[in-house]
């Protein structure tokens, strides 16, 4: 009998061990909650009850437009849960294929961003599945996104959003993306492009996670946060960074930041714009002082919807630039806008608001503006993003070419040479990342090469003018423009190509 019992316990131990071994890999593949019981209730019933109570009291406008993105706060639910619920309530009865959650890292230093390796995120409500296909596609589209589990393990900015997702969009998979809080606008554009490309053919909801002002007093928080809310309402992602930096240059007492997740908000707005969003709807604001009554040191909470006519581009073809047929009058108007903008900035005058109704001049494209005088270069500055109407970005880049090109810092363009100045506008196609240099067509493609904080570009005509082949084109761009070793393109530098449509003042 004793022997039978001993055998029984051995077998039982082996069974338990095997069960544990089988369960361990699953646990390792699921991101465990880090702030349950702290930022939000730790029990299923309490958490469900609190979220549903917030949703029942939600205060948000009705909209028949597509809701492509949300911005929500990420503090403890007792402080910011109602503000977040106002936004999540608006998507409760809408259908989505995947939800991309974007937050900024509070603990781990990143270069670019990170998507975690897990197949799911666990909360007291269960496991929210991760859409690994979309996650891997985002990583594949840009080297700025890597896989750093430590950036996610204790990060709360995304975790607090997942229970809301589980209630308002049950069963819909998520993609959790953590970004460097100090991400540059250029890197935000690249990551937004990677998200948009990975979302092709899917109905995606983008969610940006960010609180507002940190630690000013109650009155100063309202002053700072309402200014930022007015900026977000303009649906101009770049301006958000400008206003943030402007406020921080003249900080209120104890103001440590204006938007802790500004990189997440800007990236989501840029990606939403690529998917068809063109409007921000601001939802009710409050700060921690409104909840706790403590008004000497507060944190602000805001929310917004990003709406538009969704563009699902699974089978849509990018219209080549040479299919945009500008009339002579339209070309002349663009040149007049560029020249008048330069004249105003050099004469210390405000650049006027241009009245432009022509559809061709309101398309959203990247642009380079090149200035020459007697065949000598006097400035060349460009912008790859496609978030502004053509006439607007031509005005901005004309001014930048005249006064911001660092090569002419000590010999800037002067009013005396305006009559001799010739303007060339290069209208750019979207950037396309390549892995095989055989895709580069000399004379047709420009190249943009980047590695870390270094990048450089050559317009398509440069290779032809210099008589370079592909290898020389790449070597010179790496060394002369990006400040990298000439052969960096063979190693870990990223290569993008684009084409351009050239408008020349001389030809009109």
Buried (B, 14 or more C-beta within 10 A) or exposed (E): EEEEEEEEEEEEEEEEEEEEEEEEEEEEEBBEBEBBEEBBBBEEEEBBEBBEEBBEEBEBEEEEBBBBBBBBBBBBBBBBBBBBBBBBBBBEEEEBBBBBBBBBBBEBEBBBBBBBBBBBBBBBBBBBBBBBEBBBBBBEBBBBBBEBEEBBBEBBBBBBBBBBBBBBBEEBBBBBBBBBBEBBBBBBBBBBBBBBBBBBEBBBBBBBBBBBBBBBBBEBBBEBBBBBBEBBEEBBBBBBBEBBEEBBEEBBEBBEBBBBBBBBBBBBBBBBBBBBBEBBBBBEBBBBBBBEEEBEBBBBBBBBBBBBEBBBBEEEEEEEBEEBEBEEEBBBBBBEBBBBBBBBBBEEEEBEEBEBEBEBBEBBBBBBBBBBBEEEEBBBBBBBBBBBBBBBBBBBBBBBBBBBBEEBEEEEBEEEEBEEBBBBBBBBBBBBBBEEBEEBEBEBBBBBBBBEEBBBBBBBBBBEEEEBEBEBBBBBBBBEBBEBBBEBBEEEBBBBBBBBBBBBBEEE
